[in-house]
Amino acid sequence: MKYLQEYRDPVLARRLLAELRATATAPWTIMEVCGGQTHTIVRQGIDELLPAGIRMIHGPGCPVCVTPLEIIDRALAIAARPDVIFTSYGDMLRVPGTSGDLLSLKARGADVRVVYTPLDAVRIAQENPGREVVFLAVGFETTAPANAMAVLHAASSGVRNFSVLVSHVLVPPAITALMDEPETQVQAFLAAGHVCAVMGWAEYEPIAAAYGVPVVVTGFEPLDLLEGILMAVRQLEEGRAEVENQYARAVRRSGNTAAQDAMRRVFQVTDRTWRGIGPIPASGLGLSPEFAGYDAETRFAVGDLVTRESPDCIAGDILRGTRVPTDCAAYGKTCTPRTPLGAPMVSSEGTCAAFFNAGRTLEHR
């Protein structure tokens, strides 16, 4: 496929690896903050091909994985109501809550539907005026514009039986929180190309300056990642801490201003709890006062649910990058993609699922 296979060229990959070996003179630790990047790194074995001393840490870049348990439990409480049609992207249906998941709830008769865009949920609400239709609006800055547009469309169309259960999170505050941890080992970041396609990269410049860490906006194909790692290592070797853009074919410094305008109109920045990590100030988006009437959490009064994580799951350590899936005693045994204990084993972008699908076992450590 044109413009795809070119970024998987093994000859160019070997050249980039050779240049990495020639450039690196010291051990360096780099974190990618995107689940899609993690899957490419693990599936292609990139982390195992890097020169000795260059270590990749897989960060909290999976939106499904960082959605807090209380949001899943609120979704389950709402979806169980007979007057509700609950809609979501398919990757959220098997994320475990305290007592089950949306897929098992659907199997017991709840009206849970997979949609491919939040506008589908608005259409379902228009077609079912006697039912409440709720969309599970989760994700990073990448999904927020489409969800904002759905709320704007519902408002302009007078659709009042539509609401959103919001759990949007923002990448820069998470990077700041990781760098503020005393035990952090991260020396450079690969920023997610699709997030920066929406938001640009200006908001990463103060982070690079304040913490002295290089940030490289990077794509998702093997050559993207190898070049991004090389750019980060060059900065580290030269003592620089700047924001550079490897993903120039898709990202501009200003990002997508139309998408940003829609987000700012519908949402406002709020504190957010990240699953396995905890509260991070000003790290999420919630509905602005103008659109508070579309808030499913308020509409269905599910804000005070008590949640409980599995004691056998170390997802928090994995999401912070302090441990890897093969450090978990449950990995590949009681926790598999068919029987997940935590979200990182469920999502197509989760680190545990990436390791499992790549055949990495406990003996792989």
C-alpha positions as CSV (number, residue, x, y, z in Angstrom):
1,M,0.0,0.0,0.0
2,K,1.5,3.3,-1.0
3,Y,2.5,5.6,1.8
4,L,2.4,2.7,4.2
5,Q,4.9,0.1,3.1
6,E,7.5,2.8,2.6
7,Y,7.5,3.3,6.4
8,R,8.1,-0.4,7.0
9,D,11.2,-0.8,4.7
10,P,13.6,-3.2,6.4
11,V,16.6,-1.7,4.6
12,L,15.9,1.7,6.0
13,A,15.1,0.2,9.4
14,R,18.6,-1.3,9.5
15,R,20.2,2.0,8.5
16,L,18.3,3.8,11.3
17,L,19.4,1.1,13.8
18,A,23.0,1.4,12.6
19,E,22.8,5.2,13.1
20,L,21.4,4.7,16.6
21,R,24.3,2.4,17.5
22,A,26.7,5.0,16.2
23,T,25.0,7.9,18.0
24,A,24.4,6.4,21.5
25,T,27.4,6.6,23.8
26,A,25.4,6.3,27.1
27,P,22.3,4.5,28.4
28,W,19.1,6.4,27.9
29,T,15.5,5.8,28.9
30,I,12.7,7.0,26.6
31,M,8.9,6.7,27.1
32,E,6.4,6.6,24.3
33,V,3.0,8.0,25.4
34,C,0.7,6.3,22.9
35,G,-0.8,2.8,22.9
36,G,-0.6,2.6,19.2
37,Q,3.1,3.2,19.3
38,T,3.5,0.7,22.1
39,H,1.9,-2.0,19.9
40,T,4.2,-1.3,17.0
41,I,7.3,-1.3,19.2
42,V,6.3,-4.6,20.8
43,R,4.8,-6.3,17.7
44,Q,7.8,-5.4,15.5
45,G,10.3,-6.1,18.3
46,I,11.8,-2.7,18.0
47,D,12.6,-2.5,21.8
48,E,14.6,-5.7,21.4
49,L,16.6,-4.4,18.4
50,L,17.7,-1.1,20.0
51,P,21.3,-0.7,21.0
52,A,22.2,-2.0,24.5
53,G,21.4,0.7,27.0
54,I,18.5,2.3,25.2
55,R,15.4,1.3,27.0
56,M,11.8,2.0,26.1
57,I,9.2,2.6,28.8
58,H,5.6,2.1,27.8
59,G,3.6,5.0,29.3
60,P,-0.1,5.8,29.9
61,G,-1.0,6.3,26.3
62,C,-4.0,3.9,26.0
63,P,-7.2,5.9,26.5
64,V,-9.2,2.8,27.3
65,C,-6.7,1.7,30.0
66,V,-6.6,5.1,31.8
67,T,-10.4,5.5,31.9
68,P,-11.1,5.3,35.7
69,L,-13.0,2.4,37.2
70,E,-15.7,4.7,38.5
71,I,-16.5,5.7,35.0
72,I,-16.9,2.1,33.9
73,D,-19.2,1.4,37.0
74,R,-21.2,4.5,36.2
75,A,-21.6,3.3,32.6
76,L,-22.8,-0.1,33.9
77,A,-25.3,1.5,36.2
78,I,-26.7,3.7,33.4
79,A,-26.7,0.9,30.7
80,A,-28.6,-1.4,33.0
81,R,-31.7,0.9,33.0
82,P,-34.5,-0.3,30.8
83,D,-35.2,3.2,29.4
84,V,-31.6,3.6,28.2
85,I,-29.8,2.8,24.9
86,F,-26.1,2.9,25.8
87,T,-23.7,3.5,23.0
88,S,-19.9,3.1,22.9
89,Y,-16.9,2.3,20.7
90,G,-16.4,-1.4,20.7
91,D,-13.1,-1.4,22.6
92,M,-14.8,-0.2,25.8
93,L,-17.3,-3.1,26.0
94,R,-14.9,-5.6,27.7
95,V,-13.2,-3.2,30.1
96,P,-13.8,-4.7,33.5
97,G,-15.7,-2.7,36.2
98,T,-16.1,-3.7,39.8
99,S,-18.7,-6.3,38.9
100,G,-18.7,-7.0,35.2
101,D,-18.4,-5.2,31.9
102,L,-20.7,-3.7,29.2
103,L,-20.5,-6.8,27.0
104,S,-21.8,-9.2,29.8
105,L,-24.5,-6.6,30.6
106,K,-25.5,-6.7,27.0
107,A,-25.7,-10.5,27.1
108,R,-28.1,-10.2,30.0
109,G,-30.4,-8.1,27.9
110,A,-29.3,-4.5,28.3
111,D,-29.5,-2.3,25.1
112,V,-25.8,-1.7,24.6
113,R,-24.8,-0.8,21.0
114,V,-21.5,-0.3,19.3
115,V,-21.2,2.8,17.2
116,Y,-18.4,4.0,14.9
117,T,-18.9,7.7,15.5
118,P,-20.7,9.7,18.3
119,L,-23.0,11.2,15.5
120,D,-24.4,7.6,15.2
121,A,-25.5,7.9,18.8
122,V,-27.2,11.3,18.1
123,R,-29.0,9.6,15.1
124,I,-30.2,6.7,17.3
125,A,-31.6,9.3,19.8
126,Q,-33.5,11.0,17.0
127,E,-34.9,7.6,15.9
128,N,-35.9,6.7,19.5
129,P,-37.5,9.8,21.1
130,G,-39.0,7.7,23.9
131,R,-35.6,6.4,25.1
132,E,-32.6,8.0,26.6
133,V,-29.4,7.5,24.5
134,V,-26.1,7.8,26.2
135,F,-22.6,7.9,24.5
136,L,-19.5,6.9,26.4
137,A,-17.2,9.8,25.6
138,V,-13.7,8.7,26.5
139,G,-10.2,9.2,25.1
140,F,-7.4,11.7,24.7
141,E,-7.5,14.9,22.6
142,T,-7.9,12.8,19.5
143,T,-11.5,11.8,20.2
144,A,-12.7,15.0,21.9
145,P,-13.4,17.0,18.7
146,A,-15.8,14.4,17.3
147,N,-17.5,14.1,20.7
148,A,-17.8,17.9,20.9
149,M,-19.4,18.0,17.4
150,A,-21.9,15.4,18.5
151,V,-23.0,17.5,21.4
152,L,-23.1,20.6,19.2
153,H,-25.2,18.7,16.6
154,A,-27.6,17.4,19.3
155,A,-28.0,20.9,20.7
156,S,-28.6,22.6,17.3
157,S,-31.1,19.8,16.3
158,G,-33.0,20.0,19.6
159,V,-32.2,16.4,20.5
160,R,-32.9,16.3,24.3
161,N,-32.8,12.6,24.9
162,F,-29.1,12.4,24.1
163,S,-26.3,12.7,26.7
164,V,-22.6,11.9,27.1
165,L,-20.7,10.2,30.0
166,V,-17.5,12.1,29.7
167,S,-14.0,10.9,30.7
168,H,-11.6,12.7,28.4
169,V,-8.0,13.0,29.5
170,L,-5.1,15.3,28.4
171,V,-1.6,14.2,27.7
172,P,0.6,17.2,28.8
173,P,-0.6,17.1,32.5
174,A,0.1,13.3,32.6
175,I,3.7,13.9,31.3
176,T,4.1,16.6,34.0
177,A,2.8,14.2,36.7
178,L,5.2,11.5,35.6
179,M,8.2,13.9,35.7
180,D,7.2,15.1,39.2
181,E,7.4,11.5,40.6
182,P,10.7,11.2,42.6
183,E,11.4,7.8,41.1
184,T,10.9,8.7,37.5
185,Q,13.4,7.2,35.1
186,V,12.2,8.9,31.9
187,Q,14.8,11.1,30.1
188,A,12.9,11.7,26.9
189,F,9.4,11.4,25.4
190,L,7.9,10.3,22.1
191,A,4.7,12.3,21.9
192,A,1.7,10.8,20.1
193,G,1.4,12.0,16.5
194,H,-2.4,11.9,16.4
195,V,-2.8,13.9,19.6
196,C,-0.4,16.5,18.2
197,A,-2.3,16.5,14.8
198,V,-5.2,18.0,16.8
199,M,-3.4,20.1,19.5
200,G,-0.1,20.9,17.8
201,W,3.1,20.8,19.9
202,A,3.4,24.2,21.5
203,E,2.0,23.0,24.8
204,Y,5.0,20.5,25.1
205,E,7.6,23.3,24.8
206,P,7.2,24.5,28.5
207,I,7.5,20.8,29.6
208,A,10.7,20.3,27.7
209,A,12.2,23.5,29.1
210,A,11.1,23.0,32.7
211,Y,12.2,19.4,33.0
212,G,15.1,19.3,30.6
213,V,13.5,16.4,28.6
214,P,13.5,16.1,24.8
215,V,10.0,15.6,23.3
216,V,9.8,14.2,19.8
217,V,6.4,14.2,18.1
218,T,6.3,10.7,16.4
219,G,4.2,8.7,14.1
220,F,3.2,5.0,14.4
221,E,5.0,3.0,11.7
222,P,8.3,1.2,12.4
223,L,10.4,3.8,10.6
224,D,8.5,6.6,12.3
225,L,9.4,5.2,15.7
226,L,13.0,4.4,14.9
227,E,13.5,7.9,13.6
228,G,11.8,9.4,16.6
229,I,14.0,7.4,19.0
230,L,17.1,8.5,17.0
231,M,16.0,12.1,17.2
232,A,15.5,11.8,21.0
233,V,18.9,10.1,21.5
234,R,20.6,12.8,19.4
235,Q,19.1,15.5,21.7
236,L,20.2,13.6,24.8
237,E,23.7,13.0,23.5
238,E,24.0,16.7,22.7
239,G,22.5,18.0,25.9
240,R,19.5,19.5,24.2
241,A,15.9,19.5,25.5
242,E,13.6,20.7,22.7
243,V,10.4,19.7,21.0
244,E,11.0,18.2,17.5
245,N,8.5,17.0,15.0
246,Q,9.3,13.6,13.3
247,Y,5.7,13.3,12.1
248,A,5.9,16.3,9.7
249,R,3.6,14.7,7.2
250,A,0.7,15.0,9.5
251,V,1.5,17.5,12.3
252,R,1.8,21.3,12.4
253,R,2.9,23.3,15.4
254,S,-0.6,25.0,15.6
255,G,-2.5,21.7,15.2
256,N,-6.1,21.7,14.0
257,T,-7.5,25.0,15.1
258,A,-11.1,24.2,14.0
259,A,-11.1,21.0,16.1
260,Q,-9.6,23.0,19.1
261,D,-12.4,25.6,18.8
262,A,-15.1,22.9,19.0
263,M,-13.4,21.4,22.0
264,R,-13.1,24.7,23.8
265,R,-16.8,25.5,23.2
266,V,-18.2,22.3,24.5
267,F,-15.6,21.3,27.1
268,Q,-13.7,22.9,30.0
269,V,-10.5,21.7,31.7
270,T,-11.1,19.8,34.9
271,D,-9.3,17.5,37.3
272,R,-9.5,13.9,36.3
273,T,-8.7,10.5,37.9
274,W,-6.6,8.2,35.8
275,R,-7.1,4.5,36.3
276,G,-4.2,2.9,38.1
277,I,-2.5,6.3,38.6
278,G,-4.9,8.4,40.6
279,P,-6.0,12.1,40.4
280,I,-4.1,14.5,38.2
281,P,-5.1,18.1,38.4
282,A,-6.3,19.8,35.3
283,S,-5.8,16.6,33.3
284,G,-9.2,16.1,31.8
285,L,-12.2,17.6,30.0
286,G,-15.7,18.0,31.3
287,L,-18.8,19.6,29.8
288,S,-18.9,23.4,30.0
289,P,-21.8,25.1,31.8
290,E,-23.4,25.8,28.4
291,F,-23.8,22.1,27.7
292,A,-24.1,20.8,31.2
293,G,-27.6,19.5,30.3
294,Y,-26.0,16.8,28.2
295,D,-24.0,15.4,31.2
296,A,-25.2,11.8,31.7
297,E,-23.5,11.5,35.1
298,T,-25.8,14.3,36.4
299,R,-28.9,13.2,34.4
300,F,-28.8,9.7,35.9
301,A,-27.3,10.7,39.3
302,V,-24.5,8.1,39.3
303,G,-21.7,10.3,40.7
304,D,-21.3,8.5,44.1
305,L,-20.6,4.9,43.2
306,V,-18.0,3.0,45.3
307,T,-15.4,1.2,43.2
308,R,-12.9,-1.6,43.8
309,E,-10.0,-2.7,41.7
310,S,-8.7,-6.2,41.5
311,P,-5.9,-6.7,44.1
312,D,-4.1,-9.0,41.6
313,C,-3.7,-6.3,38.9
314,I,-0.6,-4.1,38.7
315,A,-2.1,-1.9,35.9
316,G,-1.2,1.3,37.7
317,D,2.5,0.4,37.8
318,I,2.4,-0.6,34.2
319,L,0.7,2.6,33.1
320,R,3.3,4.6,35.1
321,G,6.0,2.7,33.3
322,T,7.6,1.4,36.6
323,R,6.9,-2.2,35.7
324,V,6.1,-4.3,32.6
325,P,3.4,-6.9,32.1
326,T,5.7,-9.9,32.6
327,D,6.3,-8.6,36.2
328,C,2.7,-9.5,37.0
329,A,2.0,-12.9,38.5
330,A,-1.5,-12.9,36.9
331,Y,-0.2,-12.1,33.4
332,G,-1.0,-14.9,31.0
333,K,-2.5,-17.0,33.7
334,T,-5.6,-15.5,35.4
335,C,-5.3,-12.4,33.2
336,T,-5.6,-12.9,29.5
337,P,-7.4,-11.1,26.7
338,R,-10.3,-13.5,27.2
339,T,-10.3,-13.1,31.0
340,P,-8.8,-9.7,31.7
341,L,-8.3,-8.4,35.2
342,G,-7.4,-4.9,34.1
343,A,-7.9,-2.6,31.1
344,P,-4.4,-2.9,29.7
345,M,-5.2,-6.5,28.8
346,V,-8.4,-5.6,27.0
347,S,-7.6,-2.6,24.8
348,S,-6.1,-3.0,21.3
349,E,-3.7,-0.3,22.6
350,G,-3.0,-1.8,26.0
351,T,0.6,-2.7,27.0
352,C,-0.5,-6.1,28.5
353,A,-2.4,-7.0,25.3
354,A,0.6,-5.9,23.2
355,F,2.9,-8.2,25.1
356,F,0.5,-11.1,25.1
357,N,-0.3,-10.8,21.4
358,A,3.5,-10.7,20.6
359,G,3.9,-14.0,22.5
360,R,6.0,-12.5,25.4
361,T,5.8,-14.8,28.3
362,L,6.9,-14.7,32.0
363,E,10.1,-16.4,30.8
364,H,10.7,-13.5,28.4
365,R,11.8,-11.2,31.2
